[in-house]
Amino acid sequence: MNNHMKMAVLGSGSWGTALSLVLADNHIEVNLWGHNPAIIDEINEQHSNTTYLPNVELPSLIKGYSDLEEALKEVNTILLTVPTKAIRDIVKKVSKLLINPVTIIHASKGIEPGTYKRISEMIKEEMPSHLLTEVVVLSGPSHAEEVSLRQPTTVTAAASQLKVAEYVQKLFMNANFRVYTNTDVIGVELGGALKNIIALGAGLSDGLGYGDNAKAALMTRGLAEITRLGSELGANPITFSGLTGIGDLIVTCTSTHSRNWRAGNLLGQGKSLEDVLDNIGMIVEGVRTTEAVFHLAKKLEVEMPITAAIYDVLFNGKEAKVAVDELMARTGKRETIN
């Protein structure tokens, strides 16, 4: 990339900071915006963000901003890494400050309760079309902690037009960070969001002291129900066998880095949802996504037994052990993904 390329990254948590580091490694100037002035000061003065990524030195091409208008100056590409519940609000604010159209890349994973909207749909609703060139999804099995240590990571950039996905591929691709392209935006977004539900289930199972056999079964049958819902919503089922489907499912269900797994694990040990969320202290996207997807599956009449069981644990006070045992005791079925 040329040395004059400048991008805005909105969201100075672990993922926004880690992706800023990837861009800076590719000689792209990054305006990293966040709403916490102490974190922004630390990024500028210490070149670190110890709240979210301890022991990581940030390249000097990353500059922190608390002022959104300043962060957006001379920028034609914006990366959103804010939690799903903040997406609409941020995009509204951005659209009021823009003069020229931008490409928006988002790297958040979730589905909105009530509307059942994917993130790209939320962005398009809040951003006037004359200001939006294209929306691209960046998703895959990628813990921020590992990306920030430049450990090998592979993700997918998805856009409805291949050339736009390829533009994003070029921005991020380097020796440590490999990017594939895809045009199945629906499948890529759904895979990233829905695997967080199954990760809560995998954590529950581990928290109950069940073994690898149970977790492998939950992941596999979880993938089956993700694929069922995805196909119903217009995704290509093959996408769910890729990085943004099974790849992300594996990393989120089997790693202690995963907030969703950790939340499930604590719930499985008998802690209340409120205590669990306090304990983790960062957004656990799977909780809101479970709420949205449970109701969406009912509406579409798609069978999602694991999602329904996790919904009961989160929102109806069902005991984790009872929920997991009931899943195991379901009537015998023929194994098919559909």
Secondary structure, DSSP 4 states (H G I P E B T S, - for coil): --TT-EEEEE--SHHHHHHHHHHHHTT-EEEEE-S-HHHHHHHHHHS-BTTTBTT-PPPTTEEEES-HHHHTTT-SEEEE-S-GGGHHHHHHHHHHH-SS-EEEEE------TTT---HHHHHHHHS-GGGEEEEEEEESS--HHHHHTT--EEEEEE-SSHHHHHHHHHHH-SSSEEEEEES-HHHHHHHHHHHHHHHHHHHHHHHTT--HHHHHHHHHHHHHHHHHHHHHTT--GGGGGSIIIIIHHHHHHH-TT-HHHHHHHHHHTT--HHHHHHHH-S--HHHHHHHHHHHHHHHHT---HHHHHHHHHHHS---HHHHHHHHHTSPP------
